[in-house]
C-alpha cells in the first residue's frame, strides 16, 4: 500500500497576516530595571506623603526643608569665584573637553587646598573631580562595593546614601548616631557589624542632618576601628570647616596611619555654590594599599568627560584666593542662627534638641506622645504646613522617627518667625 503525504506551504501573505495577528494580541510588557526600585530618593518619597495641597494659613510660605544655602541668600558667594568664572568664560579657553578625572591644574588646586586647611599631603593624581559630591559618592560606591559586599552608613544620615547604594545592590548596614551623646557614633555597634565582606565605613562629619562636629578623640576612635579591621573609610566632609564648636574640625585623613581614606568635598556648601555642581574625591593612602580603588576611580571618571570646564579653570583662584574673612562671616551667621533657633525651640513644650555646632541644620525632636493627633513626624509636618505654612523635612527621611530637620541658612528674622509659628502650632496641639 502506498501512502502519499502532502505538504502545504503558507504563502508569504498568509504568514504575514498570522504574524500580525500574533503581534496584535500580545500585551505590552515594558519593565524597568529592579535597580530603579532600590534607588528611590527617600526625601522625595516622604515628601510625597505630606498633604501640601492646601493651607489654612494666610502667612507666607517658609521653606526650611531644602539644604541649599542660596534659597534665602544667606551670604553672597566669594567675589573671586564670580570674577574667576567670568575670566574663564571671556578668555575662551574653557569651552572644550577635559580629562575625565579633571585637569591636572584643577586637581592640584584641590590638593593644595587640603594641604592648607587639613594638613594632609595629596598629589594631583590622588584627586578625582566630580559633578558635585553626590556624583563623588556614586563613584566611590560603584568602585568600592558590589553585591557580595556590605557597607556601613550612619543612621540618621543623608538619604542619598541609601538611594545611590541601591544601584550597587550590596547589603547596607546602619550604625546608630546617638542623640544623647551629641550625635556621636555608637562605636561598639559599628565594630560589631564589620566582617570580612565589609567594603567601607562611611562617616559624615560635620553631619547632615544632625548639625554636629565630632570631637578629635571620637574621630580617632573611628579610625582605630577601621585600621584594626583593615576597612577603608569614605569621609563625607562637604561641610568641613563649617563649625563653631569648642573643638576644631579634624579631617579623618589627617588621623589615618594605615587605613585608606577617601575625602569627599566640593563647592556647594562651604563656598555657597551648589548650583555649580562641582565636587571632588581625594584619596589618602599612606601604605599604598588602595591601588585598585585609585585605578577604579580613574576608570570611572573617564566614563564622562569631566565636570564643568569653566569651574575647573576657575578652581585655583577660588580655592586659594577666597579670604579667610569671608569664611568667618558665613560661619558667624550660621552660629548666630543656631543660637537663635536653639534658644527658642528648646523651651517649647513637646520639642527637644541638642545645640547644633556645625553644618547648617538643627535636628528637632518631637515628643510625639504629647501630640496624639499625629501618628508620626510625617503627619506632624503635614499639619504644620497646612496650619502655619512652615515646611520642614520629617525625620523619617533621615531614618529617625519623630524628628524634623530645619535649615539654618535663612535670615535671622525668618528663623525667628519660624520659631514663633512652631510655638503657636505646638501650643494648639500639645497634650500634657
N, C-alpha and C positions, 0 to 999 in steps of 0.2 A: 504494500500500500504506500502511496506517495503522499507526503504532507507538504503542502505549499504554504509558506509564511509570507505575509505581505507587510511591507514597511511603509508607513505613511509619513512623509516628510512635510513638516509645517512650512507654509510659505513665510517669507520674511515679514509680510504684512500681518499675518496671524500671530507670529511670535512677538512682534512689536506691540500688538493690541494686548496680548496676555501680560507682557511686562508692564505696560501702562496701567492695566487693571490692578496688578500686584502693588505697584507704587502708590496708586490712588487709595488703596485700602490700608497702607502702612501708616501707623501713627507716628507723629513727631516725637522724638525722644532725645533731646539735646541736654546733656548734663555737664555741669561744671566740675572741675577737679575737686576731690574731697578736701584739698588744701584750703579752699575758699571758706568752708565751714569752720575750719580750725583757725582762721586768720581774721576773725571779726574784731573790729575796734570796740573794746569794751565800753569806753566812754560814750561812743555813739549809740551803742545798744542800750545802755542805761538811760541816756537822754531820750531815746525813742519811747521809753516807758513813762516819761513825765507827761503830764497833761499841761501843755503850754498853749493850748488853743485859745483860751480866754483868760482874761484877768479882770478881777473885780476892783482893781485899784486904778486911780487916775494919776498915780505917781509915775514919773518917767522910769523906764527900764534901767536897772543897774545890772550889768552882766559881770559878775566876779568869777565866772567859770573858765574863761579862756586864758591859758597861760601865755599870753602874748603881751610883752611889756609896752607895745606900741598902741594898744587899743585906747588907753586913756592919755597917751602922750606923757608917760612918767617923766621922761627926760629926752632931750634931743640926742641922737647918736653922735659919736665923736666927729668933730668937724673935719678931722683929717681923713676920715673914711669917705665922706662925701667928696672932698677935694681929690683924693686919690682915684676914686671911681671916675670922676669927671675927666681927669687927666688920661686915664686908661682908655676911656671912650673916645676922646678927641684925638688922642695920639694915633689911633688906628692900628695898633699892633696887637690888639686883643680880640680879634674877630675870627680867629681860626681854631682848629682842633689843637688839643694839647695831649700829652701822655695821659693814659688812663688813671695813673696814680697821682698825677699832678706835676706841674712844672717844678724843676729842681729848686729854682729860686723861691717858690712859694713854700715848698716843703722845708727848705732851710729856714725860712722865716718862722715857721711853726716851731722848729727845733730851737731856734734862738729864743723864742717867746717862752718856751717851757724851761729853758736853762735859766732865764732871768727870774721867772716867777716861781718855779718849782724846784730849782736847784738840781735838775736831772739832765744828764747829757744825752742827747739824741743826735744821730746823723740824719741827713736829709732822707737817706734810704729807709730810715725807721718810720717815716711818716707817709700815710696814705690819705689823700684828700677825698672828701665825700660830699654828696649833695645833702648837707645837713647831718645832724647827729643821728637821726632815725635811720638814715642810709648807712651810717657808720655801724650802728647796732646790727642792721640786717646783714652787712658784710661779715662782721665778726661771727654772728650766729651761723651763717651759711658756711663759713670756712672752718669753724671750730667744732661744730656739732653735726651729728647725723642720727637717724632713727634709733640706733642701738645705744645712744648716749643718754645720760641725764644731766641736767643743768640746775644750778641753784640761783634763785632770784628772790628779792625781798617781798614781804607782804606786811603792810601795804606797800605798793610800789607803782611805778609808772605803767599804765595799761598797755603801752606799745610793746613792752617786753613779751607778754603772752601772745599778742597779735602777731608779732614777727616770728616768734618761735613756732607758731602754728604751721608755718611754711616748712620748717625743718622736720617736724614730726617726732622730735625727741621727747623724753619724759621731762616734764617741768616740775621741779620740787621747790616749794616755797619755804623759806625760813622766816620766822617772825621778827618784826621790828617792834620793840616794846615801848608803849607809851609811858609806862611807869618808870622807865629808865631814860626818859627824854629821847626816845626813838633810837636807842642803840640796838644792835642786832643781838638776837639770842644765840650766842656763840656755841653753847653746848648743843642746841638743836641743830645748828648749822653743821657742826662737825659730825654729828651722828648720821646725817644724811649723805655724807660723802662716801663713795665706794670706788672701785676700780673703773667704773664706767662714767664717772663724773667728768664732763668736758671742761667746765669752768664754773667759777663763782662770780656772780655779778654783784657789784657794790655800787650803790648810788650815794654819793656824798659831794656836796650838800644834797639833801633829799627833796625830791618831788614825789609825794605830796606833803611830807612831814615838816619841811622847813627847818631842819636841824643840821648842824655841822658836828660831825663826830669828833671826839677827843683824840689827840695823838696816840694815847695808850690803847684805846679801843681799836683804832686802825692798825696799830702794830700787832695786836692780838689776832686780828683777821689775817694779816699777812703771815703770821706764825702758823696758823691753821693751814693755809694754802701751801706753805713750804713743807710742813710735816707730811702732807698727803700728796705732794707733787702735782698740784692742780693750779692752772693759770687763773688769773684774775682779769675780768673786764671791769674797769673803773669808769663809770659814767660820771664824769666831773664837769658836765656842761655848766653847772653853777659854781665851778671852782672860783675861790677868792671872793665870792659874793656872800659875805658873812659879817656879823657884828657880835660874835660870841667872845667870851673872855679868852678863849684859846685860839690859836691860829688855825687856818685851813692847812692841812697837811696832805699833799698828794700821795696816793698809795705807792706810786712808782718810786718815790724817794725813800721808802721804808724797805723795799724788797731787796733781799740779798741773792735769792736764787729763783724765786717764782717769776715767770714772765707776767708782766702787767701791760694790758692794752688800755691806754688812757684815751677816752673819748671827750672831745670838746668842740668848740666852734664859736661862731659869731652871734648866734641867735639870742643868748641871754645876757652874758656879761657886756656885750657890745650893743645890745638892744637892736639887733638886725635880723630878726627871724625870717623875714621875707627874702633875704638874700640867699637862703638855703645853702649855707656853707659850713662844713664841719671837717673833722679830721680824726684819724686814729694814729696814736704814737705808741710804738711797741718798744718797751724796755725789757731787754733780755740779757741780763748781765752774764749768764753762763752759756749763752748761745745754744740753748736747747729748743728754741721755738722756730727753727728754720722752716719747718713745714707751714707754720702759721704765716710767717713773713712771705714765703713764696705764694701761699694761697691768697693772701690779701692783694699781692701784686697781680695775680691771675684774675682775681675777681674784679679788681679795679679796672682792668683792661677790657672788661665786658662792655664798658661805656667809654666815652671819650673824655672823661674827667669832668669835674664840676666847673661852674661858670668861669670862663677865662678872664672876664673883666675883674672879677673878685680876686682871682689868682694873681693878676698883675698888680692889684692894689694892696695885696695882703701884707707885704713887707712894711709898708708905711703904716697901715692900720695897727699892726701888732707892735711896732717899735716906737711910733710917734704919738700914740694916744696918751695924753698927760695923766700922771697919777692923780692929779686933782679932779679929773673927770670921773675916774673910777670912784673916788672918795665921795663925790657929790651924789652919785647914784646910790651908793651904799647908805649914805646918811638919810636919803629919802625913804629907802626901804626900812631902815631901822626905826625911823620915826613912825612910819605906818604900822610896823609890827607892834610897837609900844602902844599906839593908839588903839589898834584893834584888840590887843590882848587886854588892856585895862578896861575896855568897855564890855567885851564879850565874856570874860571870865567871871563876871559878877552877875550875869543873867541866870536866874534860876532855871535849871534844866539843861544848861550848856556847860561845857568844861573844855579846857585846852591847856597845853603847855606853851610857854613863851617861845615863839619862833626865833631862831638865831641865825638863819641863813636862807638863801634862795629867795623866793618871792611868794611864799604860801603860808597859810595858817590852816592846820587841820583841826577842825572844830568838832568836838564830841557832842552828841545829843543823847541825854539820858531818856531813852525812848519810853520808859515805863511811866514817866510823868506827862507824856503826850499820847494818851490812849487812843486818840482819834486816828493816829498814824501807825500802821503796822511796821513801817521801816523808814529809813532815811530817804528812800525814793519818794514815798508819799509825803513826807515832811517837806522835802524840797519842792515838790509839785505844788503843794498848798502855799508855800512861801512865795512862789512866783505868782500864783493866782491872786493872793491877798495883798502882797506888798510889792509886786513887780521887781523882786530881787532874785537873781538867778545864781545859784551855787551848784557845784558838781557833787552829787551824792557820793558818800564814801564807798558804796558798792562798786563804783567804777575802779576803785583802787584796791579792791579786795579787803575792805574793812567795813564792817557793819556799823550803822548808827553814828556816822560821821558825815561831814561835808567839808570840801576844800574851798577856801576863799583865796583869791588872788590879791596880793598886797600892792600891786603895781598901779594903783589908782590914786588920784589926788586925795589928800587927807580929808577934804570936805565930803568927797564921795564916800570914803570909808566911814566917816562919822555918820552920814545919812544911812548907810547900810547897817551899821550897828544899831541905830535907833529903830530901823524897820524890824530888825531881828528882835529887839526888846519888846516892841509892840506885839509882834506875832506870838512870841513865847508867853507874854503876859495874858494873851487871849486864850491860849490853848493849854497852858500849864495846869496840871492837876497835882496837888500836893500828895 
